Amino acid sequence: MRYLLLISADEVTAQERKVAGAYDRFTEWMADLERRGVLELHAGLHPSPTATTVRVRDEEVLLTDGPFVEGREQVGEFALINCRDLDEAIEIAAGHPATAIGQVEIRPVRDA
């Protein structure tokens, strides 16, 4: 089963924790996913102020600078995994260092 992991946290806190070494476990987490053979894709995102949100209303394209959700916690990276079941996806998500300051949302991916 394929799952998308949406990894989010307060961007300022995440950067501070990264500088302080809180994400040193990230390399181990990635190595574990590769060892298991479940990682299909992982990527980090540029900070949320670089986002552009697109809406179409009455056939007019409306652009907004920044993320759709106005809040302190923003999605900063994502991973696509292919594992046995939700229990394994939860185990994998719980191992991500961001869970100590933010969260990892697990979303099943639809087949076609």
N, C-alpha and C positions, 0 to 999 in steps of 0.2 A: 504494500500500500504506500502511495506517495503522500507526503505531508510537506506543507510549506511552514517553515518556522519564521515568524516575524519577531525579530529581536528588538526590543525598545526599552528606552530608559530616558531619564532627564539628561539632555545632551551635555550640560555644564558639569553635572555630577559625574557622568560617564567619563568625560575628558579628564577631570581631576583624578578619578580612580585609576584611569589608564596610566597617567603620569606616575601615580604612586605605586604602580606595579600590580594592581588588583586583577589585571587581565593576563598576567603571566601564565595562568592555567589555560588560556585560549589555545595555545599551540598544542597542548596535551589533548584538549577537547577535539580539535581538528584531526589530530593523529589517530585518535580513537575512532572517529567516524570513517576515516580512510581505511583503517585496519578492519573494521566491520564490513566495509564495502557498501555502506548505505548512503554516502554523500554523492549527490548528483551535481549540486551547484551551491556555491557560497559566495556572497559578495557583500561588501560594505557599501554604504551610501554616503554621499557628500552630506554635510549638515543641512538640516531642514530649511534654513533660509534660502538655499539654492533651488528649492522646489518651485515648480509652477503648477498650479491647479487649473484644470480646464473644465468649463461647464458650457453647455449649450442651452439657451433659453430663448424660446420663440425664434429659433433659427439663428440666433446671434451667439457667436463664440465669445465667452467671457473668460478672461485670464486673471488669476490672482497670484501674486508673488507669495511664495511660502507654501507650507503644507495645508492640506484640507482641514485637518483637525488643529484647532488653536489650543495648544496645551503645552505643558512642560515636557511631557514624555513623548518622544517621537521614535519612529522606526529608524534604526541606524544601520541595520544589516538584515539579511535574510539568508535562509538556507533551504534547499530542496533535498529532502531525504527520501529514501525508499526502504522501508523496514517492514518487519513482520506485521505489526499491529500498533494500535494507539498506545498500549502499555510501553512498547519499546520507544515510541516517539516521545512519550513523557519522560522516560529515563534519559534519553538523549538531551531533551530540552532542559531538564533539571541540572544537567552537567555544565551548561553554558555559564561562564562567569557573570554575565549580565543579570542573571536571576537574583544576584545578591543586592542589586540596586534598582532593577527594573523588572521586566518580565519577558517571557517568550510565549507568544500565541501560537498554537498549533492548529493548522487548518488542513483538513483532508483535501487533496487535489482531485477534481473530477476527471474521470477518464473520458476523453473526447466529448 
